[in-house]
Amino acid sequence: MILFAENALLPDGWAKDVRIRIDGGRIVEVSTGFSGPGHGVILPAPVNLHSHTFQRAMAGLTEARTAGQDSFWTWRALMYRFLDHLTPDDVEAIAAQAMVEMAEAGFSAVCEFHYLHHPVGGGTYADLAEMSGRIVAAASATGFGLTHLPVIYEQGGVDGRALQGGQLRFGSTPGVYAALLDGAERALSGMPDAVLGVAPHSLRAVSRETLDRAGAICPGGPVHIHIAEQMAEVAEVQTAWGARPVEWAVANLPLDGRWCMIHATQMTPQEVAALAGTGAVAGLCPITEANLGDGIFDGPGWLASGGQFGVGTDSNVRIALAEELRLLEYSQRLNTRARAVIADARSTGRRLWDAAVTGGAQAAGRGAGGIRVGDWADLVVLDTKDVRLEGLQGDQLLDAFLFAGQDGLVTDLWSAGRHIVRDGRHIARDRVEARFRTTMRSLRATL
């Protein structure tokens, strides 16, 4: 397959009259000086580095205030109750819908932080990896790239208290988890670009013994962990272990470029510099972090320390790549009372996009990211004929897309060479959406 672009964003900058040749899902040639019927602009498509797809079905259902002041913790209680109604069929239908929406928003793949492993009330399915298989089935049906991260969840808090309620669907002993991981690997074997990693859920939900060996459970694969998302979590870890979560992680975990630290909204300047220095990616989810009242990531400090970051959709309350990046910048502006906080020699939009591409690819174990020979053909086309992008090129085009654009500006998307979005619509949307609607009608009748 050969694609032509009047303009394309390559690793060393913008180029005109670009020819991209794809074979076996990978880019095998990038050349300039070629013209032909093609696209106005082709960009490297970022990876969604953090998602819980099943939560897409909760979007808009948790916005009423409960008794007292709502918080992350009251939202979590509602999420646990929601879990009591989800079947494997439901999870597959919801995941497929979320992936369709991610692709139409401009994401090429997802790091699925998957912790819904077991039946209601605990126990296991006959196939321990039943739920992982459903996520894989959704990715296969939609052609969406997948880095699958089965979650390790062992305890209800840093003190080791037992799991209860909705948490029983997450928990696994080391033996059960090992078998579950094997089953997930088998399920992924038919997807050429799939990646398997591990996800110790958080410092509060995993034993010290498991944390000590987390990096070795899936050698070479990505390791993702929630870290320092809420002040209550910081206080709990500090009381139990004598150190703040990021401080403890830097001192005790083998952090490197394989690791993705999700949220990290509660850090001191010293923790920011230390964590950035490990090479781990910061996994930021600005829409969810705003929705849950998590706090604001220290963008200026992180970038000054040379840190890498990418963005994800986490709770999937709204799936919008451009909005994730826009809100990331706007939160920094509100926090610092300044403008163009993320920008450097590049414009704000360009730096945000570059970071999302490289940080997302690193976190997903999906190559270097970008339009380069040898990497997966994860590509996205924008509608340069739209009035919001009319006549714009280069960094200004990205600025307009992220800060002045709207939904629907993605016209085409390839995930590992699979052309899954055409003319702004996912090729499987009708079928996936119909199944999702049926699932939601059934779920809402029971809530």
N, C-alpha and C positions, 0 to 999 in steps of 0.2 A: 504494500500500500504506500502511495506517495501523496503527501499533502503539500500544498503551496500556500504561502502567506505573504501578503504585501509587507507586513511587519511582524516580527516575532521577537519575544524576549528571551535571549540566549544567556548563558551563564556570565558572559562578559559584557552584556548590554544589549541594546536594541539593534536589530539588523533588518535590512530590507530585502525583498525578493528572495525569500528563504524556501528551500526545498527540504522536506523532512521525509526520509524513507523509513518505513517500519516493517520489521519482519519478526515473526514469532512473538509479537507483543512488545518488542524492544525497538528502540531507535537505533538504526544501523548507519544512518548518514544524516548529517546536517550540513547543507551547502548554501551559499549565497550566490546571488547573480542569476538566479533562475526565476522565470515568471511563467505563469500559466493560470488557468481558471482555479481560483482558490478563495482564501478567506482574507478579510481585512487585517485581522490580527490573531495570532495564536500565542497563547501563554502557557507556561507550565502550570499544571493544575495541582493545588495543594492537597495534602492528606488531612482528613479530619482526625486529629490525634487523640480524641477522647469522646466516647459516646457510650451511653446505656440505652440501646435502641428501644427497649420495652417501655421506657418512660415517655416515648412519643405519644402513647395512648393517654397519658395524664395531662397533656398540654391544655391549659385553660381551666383545669378542674380543681386547682388548689389555691385560687386567688382570693377566697373569702377569709376573713379573719376568724380564727378560733378564739376560745376563751383566753383573755390576756393578750400579750403582745406576741404576734407570730414571729417565727424565726426558722432557721434551717432545721432545728430539731423538731418543731411542730410539723413542718413539711415532711420530714422523714417519717414521722408517725403515720401521716396520711399515705405516704408511699407504701409503707409496710402493709397497711390495710388493703390497699389496691392489689397487692401481690396475691392475696387470697383468692382472686378471681381469674388469674391467668393460667391458661392451659398451654401445652407445647404448640398447638395449632395457632393459638392467639399470638404467642411470641414470634412465630415465624411470619405471620401476616403483618404484625406491627413492624418487625425489623425490615421487611421488604419495602414497606411504605416509607420508612425513614430513609432507607438507602436511595430510593427513587428521588426523594426530596433533596438529599445531600448532593446527588449527581446533578440535578437541575440547578442547584445553587452554585456549582463549580468545584465541588470536591471530587477527587478521583478515587478515593479509597477511605476506609475508616479503620481506626484502632478501636475495636469493640472490647471495652472493659466489662467483661461478661461475668456477672456473679449470680445470676438466677439459674442455679444448677438443678434443684431438687423439687419434688412435689410439695404441695401445701402441707404444712405440719412437719416437714422433715422426711427423713428416709431417703431412698434413692429410686430412680427409675430403673427398669430392667437393664436398659442401656445407660450406664452412668453418664455418658456424654450426650444423652438425648437432647438437652437444650443447646449445647454447642452445635450439634448437628443441625438444629433448626436455624441457627444463625448462619451456618455455612450454606444451608439450602436457600436462604433468603439472598445471600450474596451471589450464589450461582444463578438464581432466577433473574437477578437484576444485572448481572455482569459487573458488579461493583467490586473493587479491590478490597481485600480484607486482611488486616492483621488481627488475629484472634488472640485475646488475652484472658484465658480462664482465671478467675479471681480466687485467691486463697483467702478464706474467711474462717477464723477459728474461734473467736471469743467476742464477748459483748463489750469489752472495754480493756484498758491497759491492765486493770487488776485481774484479768483472766476470768471474769464472770461468765456464766453460761449464756449461750444464745437463747433468745426467746422470740415468740411471735413470728413476724415476717422473716427475721434473721435465720430461722431454721431452714429456709429454702436456699440459703447461701453456704452454710457451714459444711466443712469437710475435714475428716481426719487426714493425716499425711498419706495413709494408704489409699483412701478413697480419692484424694486429689490426684495422686500419681496415676491411678487407673483412669480417672476422668481426663487427664492431660493426654494419656495415650490414645484414648478414644477420640479426642479432639484432633489429634495429629492425623489419625486415619481418615477422619471426615474431611480434612483439608487436603488430602493427598491428590484429589482430582483437580485442584485449582492451581495452575502453574505459577501464579504470582502471589499465592497466599503465604503468610508468615505466621508462625506460632511463637508466642511469647508467654510470659507469666505476669501476674499482677497481684502481689501482696496488697490487700485492699488498703490498709492504712496501718500506722503504728498501733492504733488502739485495737484493731481487729485481728492481729496476727501475733503469735507468740514470739518471744525473743529468739527461741531456738530456730523457728522457721525463718525469721528475718535474717539470721546469721547465714543461712544457706540459700536464700532466695535467688541470688545471682547465679547459682550453679544448677538450679532446677532445670532450666532450659538453656544449655550452653549455646552462646552465640545469639540467642533470641533477645528481643526487647524485654525490659523489665519496667513496668509502670506501677506507680503508687500514689495514692492521695496523700498530700502532705500539707500541714499547717493551713487548713481551709478555714477553720473557725477558732475564735478565741477560747471557747470552752475546751476544744481539743488541745490547744497549746497548754492551758492550765493543767489538764489531766496528765499529759505526758511529763510536764515539768515537775509536778508533784510526785509522780511515781518514779521517775528516772533521773531527776535532778538536772534536766536540760530541756530546752525548748525543742520541738520536733525537728526542725531543720538543723539546729546545732547538733542534736543527737545523731541524725542521719549522716551528716558529713563526717562525724567522728567514728561512726560504727558500721556503716554500710560501704561496700566496695563501689562507690558511685563512679560512673564513667559515662561515655557516650551512649551506652546501651540503655541507660536509665532515663525515664521521663517522670518528672516530678509534677503531679497534677495540682493546680491551683496555686499553692505556695503564696497565698495572699497575706499571711501573717508572718513577716520576717523582719528582723532588725537589719540595719545596714551591714553589719558584720556577717550576718547569715547570708545576705544577698551575695556579697562578694565571695564568700567561701563556697556557696553552692554553685555559682556561675563558674568558678574555677575548676570544678570537677568535670566539666564537659557535658553534664546531664542537660537535657532539654527541659525547659519550663513549659508545661502543658496548660495553656490559658483558655478559659471558656467564659469570656466576658458577659455574654447574655445570661447564662445560668448563674454566674457569680453575682450579677446584679439582681436577678430574680430571687435568689436565695439570701441576699444580703450578706454575702461572704466578706466583702471588702475589696480593696484595690491593690493590684499587684504593683510592685515598685519597678516600673518600666525604666526610668532613667538610671537608677542604680544598677539594674541588671545589665543594661546595654553598656554602661560605662565599665562594667567588669568583664565584658566580652561574652556575655551569656547568649545562648541560643533559645529561641522560643517558637512555638507553633500554636495553632488554635484548634479547638474542638467544640462540639455542640452539647456535650455532657447530657443534661436532662432532656434535650430536644424539645424544650418548650417553644422554641422557634428555630427553624433550620435555615440559616442565612449566612453564608460565608462572608459576603461583603459587610454585613452588619456586625459580625463578630469582630472584624478588623476595625471597623469604624468605631465601635463602642470601646475597644481597647484604647485607641487613641483619645477618644473623648473623655474617658475616665482619667487618663493621665492629665489632660488639660484642666479638668475640674479640680484635680488633686493639687496641681502645681500652679494653677492660674496663669498658664502660658499656652502658646499655640505651637503646632508642629513639633510636639515633644519627641516623637519617635524618629523624626526626620534626621538625616545627616547630610552628606553631600547629595544623596538621592532625595527625592521628594518623600513626603510622608507615606503616600500610597505605595510608592515603589519599595520603600524599605519594609513596610508591613508585608507586602506581597512576597518579596524575596525571603524574608524571615519565615513566613508561613510555609513556603515551598521547601526550603532547606531543613528547617526544624521539624516539619511534619514528616518528611521523608526519613530523616534520621530516627525519629521516634518510632516510625513504623517498620524500620528495618527494610526500607524500600529503595535503597540506593542513595545516591547523592542528591537527587532532586534536580529538576531543571531539564531543559531541552538539550540533551547531550548524548553522544553515542554510548551505547551500553546500558542506559537506564530504561526502565519501563516507559512506554509511550503514554504518559499521563498528561493529557493536553486539553485545553479549554479555549473555546472561541467566544468572543464577545460580539454583540450586535453593534458594529460601528456605524450603522445607518440610523440607529436610534437617536432621537433629537438630543438626548443628554450627552451623547458621545460624538455628535456630529463634528467632523473636522479635526478632532483631537488625535494626537499621536504621542508616542513615548510615555514618559512619566505622567504627563497631564491626563492621558487616557485612563491610567490606573487611578489617579486622584479623583477623576470624575466618576468612575465606576464605584469606588468605595465611598465617596463622600456626597455625591450628588445623584447617584443612580437609584435604581428601583429593582424589585424582583423581576425576573424575566429577561435580563440582559445577556444571560448565557444562552447561546444558540446551539452549540455542539460541544460534546465532551467525549474523550476517549480515556478509558481505564485500561492500562496495559494493552493498548491498541484496539480494544473493543469499543466500537462507536455506539455508545449507549444513550446519548442525548442527541437528538436531531431536530432542528428547527425549534429548539427551546423545550422539547418534551421528551421525557424518557421513553424509550421504545416499548417498555413493558408497563407503562403507567396505567392504561385502561384496566388490564387484568389485575395488577397489584392493587390498584385503588378500589376496585369492586370488592375484592376479598377483604381489604381493610375496613371498608364501610360495613360489611356484614359483621365482622368481628366487633367493631365499635358499637353497633346496635345491640348485639348480644351482651357485651360488657356493661353498657349503660343501663340495661334492663335489670342488672343484678346489683348495681352500686347503690 
